[in-house]
Amino acid sequence: MDPFSVTTIIDVPREQVFAYLRDIANHAEFTDHYLVDWHMLREDTAGAGAGARFRMKAPLTRFDWADMTFADVEPNHRIVERGRGGKANRIRTLGVWELTDGPEDATRVRFTIETRPVMASDRLLEGLVVSRWLRRQTRRAVHRLRSILEEGTRRGKRATIAAR
């Protein structure tokens, strides 16, 4: 799937937005409408190397487990996440969170995501169903992120470490 971006302005200073996003356990709060059953991949859930495994509730998808890991974290500016999903984890994903100064003390947040399906069957399913669905869900997630950080509303369940 070609990369696409979703942008919003959050009326919170950039440092606060970054502090929230750099903890992968927080991502379950604003994506739980389409990413469920989160499992953290290590005890320290913040910063480079932090990762999670989860299920994606995409239509017509039999192999719904996926994972993502923070590959690069540039303080208060950028988070790059790499992952895999689909059958045998053969579909690569790349997501980039970019934070820039917005008007006054606000933050402009842009999330860009792309997938790289390997097999023709994966490309076909993605082209017919998943790409439009993923765009819609990603837009909703970024709007929920804004509500959580600005108002403290629309929070989902935060992911935790097993046995805690």
ZIVENDA-V698815 format. One record per pair of residues at least 6 apart in sequence whose C-alpha atoms are under 7 Angstrom apart, sorted by the first residue. I is the first residue (numbers start at 1). J is the second residue. Records with the same first field share a line. If there is no record, write none. Layout:
I: J ; J
This chain:
1: 114 ; 115 ; 116 ; 131
2: 114
3: 112 ; 113 ; 114
4: 112 ; 113 ; 114
5: 110 ; 111 ; 112 ; 113
6: 110 ; 111 ; 112 ; 139
7: 109 ; 110 ; 111
8: 108 ; 109 ; 110
9: 102 ; 106 ; 107 ; 108 ; 109
10: 106 ; 107 ; 108 ; 146 ; 150
11: 105 ; 106 ; 107 ; 150
12: 105 ; 106 ; 107 ; 150
13: 105 ; 106 ; 107
14: 76 ; 99 ; 101 ; 106 ; 107
15: 76
18: 76
20: 26
22: 46 ; 47
23: 45 ; 46 ; 47
24: 45 ; 46 ; 50 ; 51
25: 45 ; 158 ; 159 ; 160
26: 158 ; 159
28: 38 ; 156 ; 157 ; 158 ; 159
29: 155 ; 156 ; 157 ; 158
30: 141 ; 144 ; 145 ; 155 ; 156
31: 141
32: 156
34: 56 ; 57 ; 137
35: 54 ; 55 ; 56 ; 57
36: 54 ; 55 ; 56
37: 54 ; 55
38: 52 ; 53 ; 54 ; 159
39: 52 ; 53 ; 54
40: 51 ; 52 ; 53 ; 161
41: 50 ; 51 ; 52 ; 53
42: 50 ; 51
43: 161
44: 50
45: 51
47: 70 ; 73
48: 70 ; 71 ; 72 ; 73
49: 69 ; 70 ; 71
50: 69 ; 70
51: 68 ; 69 ; 70
52: 67 ; 68 ; 69
53: 66 ; 67 ; 68
54: 65 ; 66 ; 67
55: 64 ; 65 ; 66
56: 64 ; 65
57: 64
58: 130
63: 86 ; 87
64: 86
65: 85 ; 86
66: 84 ; 85 ; 86
67: 83 ; 84 ; 85
68: 81 ; 82 ; 83 ; 84
69: 81 ; 82 ; 83
70: 79 ; 80 ; 81 ; 82
71: 80 ; 81 ; 82
72: 79 ; 80
73: 79 ; 80
76: 99
77: 98 ; 99 ; 100
78: 97 ; 98 ; 99
79: 96 ; 97 ; 98
80: 95 ; 96 ; 97
81: 94 ; 95 ; 96
82: 93 ; 94 ; 95
83: 92 ; 93 ; 94
84: 90 ; 91 ; 92 ; 93
85: 91 ; 92
90: 117 ; 118
91: 115 ; 116 ; 117 ; 118
92: 115 ; 116 ; 117
93: 114 ; 115 ; 116
94: 113 ; 114 ; 115
95: 111 ; 112 ; 113 ; 114
96: 111 ; 112 ; 113
97: 110 ; 111 ; 112
98: 109 ; 110 ; 111
99: 107 ; 108 ; 109 ; 110
100: 107 ; 108 ; 109
101: 107 ; 108
102: 108
117: 123
144: 154
147: 153 ; 154
148: 154 ; 155
